[in-house]
Amino acid sequence: MKRVPVLLLVVGLVIFASWLQRESTRGTFDSVQRAFLSWLAANSPAPKMLPPLTLVLYDDEASEMAGTERMAMLDGALFVRAVLRLGASGAGVEGLTGDPTRMIEAAGRMPVFGGYDPSLAPGSGWTPLNGEPGTEWLEMSGLTGRPARFSRGFLAPPVGSGGGAKTIQVAARNAGRPVPSFLALAWAAAQGWRWSEVVADPSGLRGPSGRLILDPTGAVQFLPAAAAPRMTTMNELFVLAEKFEREGGRSPLSGHIVVLGRATSEVTRVAGEGPKPVTPVEQWAAAWEAVRTNRCFHSPGWWYPVVVATVASLLALGPARRSNMGALLAGFFALLVFAMIGLAAFSSLRVALPAALTLLTLGAGLMIGRAGFKGGWFGP
């Protein structure tokens, strides 16, 4: 074979695959990756689907009805009582400080949890999880509280530029103690676990009947859901609870995880194509659909385009380049191998291989190999 054309082939495919990886990160191939993730999730061993999320936005009028000037523990207790009457699985409240006793009493047996800004240490502290955090997990300040029926976790909105995958911090560390996030507490509440049953280790969080695999920093990636979570207001929630008690039937929030978050009248919620998530808790809620349907994932590193380009080069230089049928069979076999490897990686490590990058690079290798044989580019 001619060395220079072969070297140009390999370098060209590496550059092509690296460009595709950059475009994948920007969200260019999200529709393809969503379909691939759906297939991976449907064919991977997974726990039962968790309940949906309902987001309740706190408004000034509800505060006046409660006799307070801002959201306080009394509002939290009223919210939890209404949610309990509607048959929810758990209730979370963003940003409340102070003694949660009234909320716990109002919740009965339903789990309740709180969230706090990562830059501010919570007043009565968070309840550390059992186990040991990873050495590279994000360091989080806070005051440790004793294990109880109520726990606080840091509220971390997802981060990520453009329309591609987002990253959200799920767990952190405080010295040698694991710190839960608001998302981790919601995940545990949705499964009906006690906080003491959630155990941390460097690879993730686990409970009696499920596991959430995290990357070395304690985070996961997800593709934002197309549909926003259901949103309402405190007043609408109270009316809904009273109507359900009066008329009976099936509660629209039965089995849901319901979260109360702050909203202000100054925030513009409609821009461009339609409503946009603007508050931290609304942005946070975008991650729940991925968690509840087991579609959180990790992306492979910089090495993946090199591996795919190498395989594509072997396809281009292999015997399959000598006939159209051979190229088609080689492509079909490569597709099957990719599907099996992708499924194994997702099932065991939650690594989602980029489908568009892989298929386009392998296809380019096959086409170049077929054209090169006809043109004699790589020798006989």
ZIUR-V135987 format. One record per helix or strand of 3 or more residues. SS is the DSSP state (alpha for helix, beta for strand). FROM is the first residue (numbers start at 0). TO is the last residue. If there is no record, write none. Layout:
ss;from;to
SS;FROM;TO
SS;FROM;TO
This chain:
ss;from;to
alpha;2;25
alpha;29;42
beta;52;57
alpha;59;64
alpha;72;84
beta;89;93
alpha;100;106
beta;110;116
beta;128;130
beta;149;154
beta;165;168
beta;170;173
beta;176;180
alpha;181;189
alpha;194;196
beta;198;200
beta;203;206
beta;209;212
beta;218;221
beta;229;232
alpha;233;246
beta;256;261
alpha;279;284
alpha;287;291
alpha;302;316
alpha;318;321
alpha;323;348
alpha;354;374
